[in-house]
Amino acid sequence: MSIKQVIFDFFFYLSGGTFISFGVLRQEQLGRRYFIYHGLGIATLILASYLLAGRSFLDPEAAYWLAASCLFVILFSVTVSKRNRTPLASFFLGVLSILGALVLEVTTTHPYPLHIPMIINAGLSTLLLGFSMNAMLLGHWYLVQPKLSINELKRICIVLVALIVLRFCFGTYGLYTLIQGKSESEIYKYLFSSSPGIFVLMRWCWGLLGPLALSYPIWGTVKIRSTQSATGLLYVVVLFIVTGEILSLYLAAFFGISL
């Protein structure tokens, strides 16, 4: 394992999850530019993450899936306003390619007993990073299109809150399995003295509890159509989630902990 894997995973999960989150937004409401700008940015980020970090450890098969995802993301971005099936087909093929590359990357970098929890961990990380980033970007888009329906932000925030709760439950269960059977003194020593323990504690408090605490205020500001307040809160949530998921990737890569 190396720090390059953490770097690649973070940027690939972030870009892949953002593309997947396009599925809950309506092009006729947001306009073509939103998907072109962010879609081409996603493709650039996927390619850069592979060239700078991924190619040093990815198997050729995973690299092929990664290249396919990049091509389908570009195809979707440039055809999004077309009134045919090309954008829809390229979106679903792009999502499939992203998930295929993710599964192959996880299964080749972790031993067999960890495959299932690590795939779940990677999938949740991808979705949470992507939906939080896209929700924040969408909040800014209301400055460009002030008459945009609030339903777009509501829809993506509903999914984001659900993902935050799901991620919190999965992470809390992972923490429980780590401290299960330990005495109070052993738990204290593990969480505050051991090398992985302090990162586990930081990951749970900052990356899981923090976003969960902000879920209700975010939904409250969206309900009253206060897009600027919601965007400000989403900034903080993105900071919490990005920090927490980087810690999660570090724990997964170096300690085999899915949290």
C-alpha positions in Angstrom: 0.0 0.0 0.0 1.2 3.6 -0.6 0.0 7.1 -0.3 -0.5 7.2 -4.0 -3.4 4.8 -3.6 -5.1 7.1 -1.1 -4.6 10.1 -3.5 -6.0 8.2 -6.5 -8.9 6.8 -4.5 -9.9 10.2 -3.2 -10.0 12.0 -6.5 -11.5 9.0 -8.4 -14.3 8.5 -5.8 -15.0 12.3 -5.7 -15.2 12.6 -9.5 -17.1 9.3 -10.0 -19.6 10.1 -7.2 -20.2 13.5 -8.6 -21.0 12.0 -12.0 -23.4 9.5 -10.4 -25.2 12.3 -8.6 -26.1 13.8 -12.0 -28.8 11.1 -12.1 -31.0 13.0 -9.7 -30.9 16.3 -11.5 -33.0 17.4 -14.5 -31.2 18.9 -17.5 -34.2 20.8 -18.7 -34.1 22.7 -15.4 -30.4 23.3 -14.9 -29.5 23.8 -18.5 -26.8 22.3 -20.7 -23.9 24.4 -19.3 -24.1 22.9 -15.8 -23.5 19.4 -17.1 -20.9 20.4 -19.7 -18.7 22.4 -17.2 -18.9 19.8 -14.4 -18.9 16.8 -16.7 -15.7 17.8 -18.5 -14.2 18.7 -15.2 -15.0 15.2 -13.9 -13.4 13.6 -16.9 -10.2 15.7 -16.5 -10.0 14.8 -12.8 -10.4 11.0 -13.5 -7.7 11.2 -16.1 -5.3 13.3 -14.0 -5.8 11.0 -10.9 -4.8 8.0 -13.1 -1.8 9.6 -14.7 -0.4 11.1 -11.5 -1.1 8.2 -9.1 -3.3 5.3 -10.4 -1.1 3.9 -13.1 1.6 3.0 -10.5 -0.6 0.3 -8.9 -3.7 -0.3 -11.0 -4.1 -3.5 -13.0 -4.6 -3.1 -16.8 -8.2 -4.4 -16.5 -9.1 -1.7 -14.0 -7.3 0.9 -16.1 -9.5 -0.1 -19.1 -12.7 0.4 -17.0 -11.3 3.7 -15.9 -10.6 4.8 -19.5 -14.1 3.7 -20.5 -15.7 5.7 -17.7 -13.7 8.8 -18.8 -14.9 8.4 -22.4 -18.6 7.9 -21.4 -18.4 11.0 -19.1 -17.1 13.1 -22.0 -19.8 11.7 -24.3 -22.5 12.5 -21.8 -21.2 16.0 -21.3 -21.1 16.9 -25.0 -24.5 15.2 -25.9 -26.5 16.2 -22.8 -28.9 18.5 -24.7 -29.5 16.0 -27.6 -33.1 14.8 -27.9 -32.1 11.1 -28.4 -31.0 8.2 -26.3 -27.2 9.0 -26.4 -27.0 11.1 -23.2 -29.0 8.5 -21.2 -27.0 5.6 -22.6 -23.7 7.3 -22.0 -24.7 8.2 -18.4 -25.6 4.6 -17.5 -22.5 3.2 -19.2 -20.4 5.8 -17.4 -21.9 4.8 -14.1 -21.3 1.1 -14.8 -17.7 1.8 -15.8 -17.1 3.8 -12.7 -18.5 1.1 -10.5 -16.6 -1.6 -12.4 -13.3 0.3 -12.0 -14.0 0.8 -8.3 -14.7 -2.9 -7.7 -11.6 -4.1 -9.6 -9.4 -1.6 -7.8 -10.7 -2.7 -4.3 -10.5 -6.4 -5.0 -6.9 -6.2 -6.4 -5.5 -4.0 -3.5 -7.1 -5.8 -0.5 -7.0 -9.5 0.5 -10.1 -11.7 -0.1 -11.8 -11.6 3.4 -12.0 -7.8 3.2 -13.5 -7.6 -0.3 -17.2 -7.1 0.7 -16.7 -4.6 3.5 -14.1 -2.7 1.5 -16.4 -2.5 -1.6 -19.3 -1.2 0.6 -16.9 1.3 2.2 -15.7 2.5 -1.2 -19.2 2.7 -2.6 -20.5 4.7 0.3 -17.4 7.0 0.1 -17.9 7.5 -3.6 -21.6 8.4 -3.2 -21.1 10.7 -0.2 -18.2 12.6 -1.7 -20.0 13.0 -5.0 -23.5 14.0 -3.7 -22.0 16.5 -1.1 -19.8 18.2 -3.7 -22.6 18.3 -6.3 -25.0 19.7 -3.7 -22.6 22.5 -2.9 -21.9 23.3 -6.5 -25.7 23.3 -7.2 -26.2 25.8 -4.4 -23.8 28.1 -6.3 -25.7 27.6 -9.5 -28.7 29.4 -8.0 -26.6 32.6 -8.3 -26.3 31.9 -12.1 -30.0 30.9 -12.4 -31.9 32.6 -9.6 -35.2 31.4 -11.0 -34.2 27.8 -10.8 -36.7 25.6 -9.0 -35.8 24.8 -5.4 -36.9 21.2 -6.1 -33.5 20.4 -7.7 -31.6 21.3 -4.5 -34.3 19.6 -2.4 -33.9 16.4 -4.3 -30.1 16.1 -4.1 -30.2 17.2 -0.4 -32.7 14.4 0.4 -30.3 11.8 -1.1 -27.3 13.5 0.6 -28.9 13.3 4.1 -29.9 9.7 3.5 -26.3 8.9 2.6 -25.0 10.7 5.6 -27.2 8.6 7.9 -26.3 5.4 6.1 -22.6 6.2 6.3 -22.9 7.0 10.0 -24.5 3.7 10.6 -21.9 1.8 8.6 -19.1 3.6 10.3 -20.5 3.3 13.8 -20.9 -0.5 13.2 -17.2 -0.6 12.1 -16.1 1.2 15.2 -18.2 -1.2 17.3 -16.5 -4.2 15.8 -13.1 -2.6 16.5 -13.7 -2.1 20.2 -16.0 -5.1 20.8 -14.8 -7.3 23.6 -12.3 -4.7 25.0 -12.4 -3.4 28.5 -12.8 0.3 29.2 -9.0 0.7 29.7 -8.3 -1.2 26.5 -10.7 1.0 24.5 -9.2 4.2 25.9 -5.7 2.9 25.1 -6.7 1.9 21.6 -8.5 5.1 20.7 -6.0 7.5 22.3 -2.6 5.8 22.3 -2.4 3.3 19.3 -1.5 4.4 15.8 -4.8 3.5 14.1 -7.0 4.3 17.1 -6.5 8.1 17.1 -7.3 8.2 13.3 -10.4 6.0 13.9 -11.6 8.4 16.6 -11.0 11.5 14.4 -12.7 9.8 11.4 -15.8 9.0 13.5 -16.1 12.4 15.2 -15.1 14.6 12.3 -16.3 12.6 9.2 -19.4 10.9 10.6 -20.8 12.8 13.6 -20.1 16.2 12.1 -22.1 15.8 8.8 -24.9 14.1 10.8 -25.2 17.1 13.1 -25.5 19.4 10.1 -28.1 17.3 8.2 -31.1 18.9 9.9 -30.0 22.5 9.5 -29.3 21.9 5.8 -32.7 20.5 5.2 -34.3 23.3 7.2 -32.7 26.0 5.1 -33.6 24.2 1.9 -37.2 23.9 3.0 -37.5 27.7 3.5 -35.8 28.3 0.1 -32.7 29.9 1.7 -30.2 28.8 -1.0 -27.4 31.0 0.3 -27.6 29.7 3.8 -27.9 26.1 2.5 -24.8 26.6 0.4 -22.8 27.9 3.4 -23.8 24.9 5.4 -23.0 22.6 2.5 -19.5 24.1 2.4 -19.0 23.0 6.0 -20.4 19.6 5.3 -18.1 19.1 2.3 -15.1 20.0 4.6 -16.2 17.5 7.2 -16.9 14.8 4.6 -13.7 15.3 2.6 -11.6 15.2 5.8 -13.4 12.1 7.1 -13.2 10.2 3.8 -9.5 10.9 3.5 -9.0 9.4 6.9 -11.3 6.5 5.9 -9.1 5.9 2.8 -6.0 6.0 4.9 -7.3 3.5 7.4 -8.5 1.2 4.6 -5.2 1.3 2.7 -2.7 1.0 5.6 -4.7 -0.9 8.3 -7.4 -2.8 6.4 -10.1 -1.0 8.4 -13.4 -0.2 6.7 -14.9 2.7 8.5 
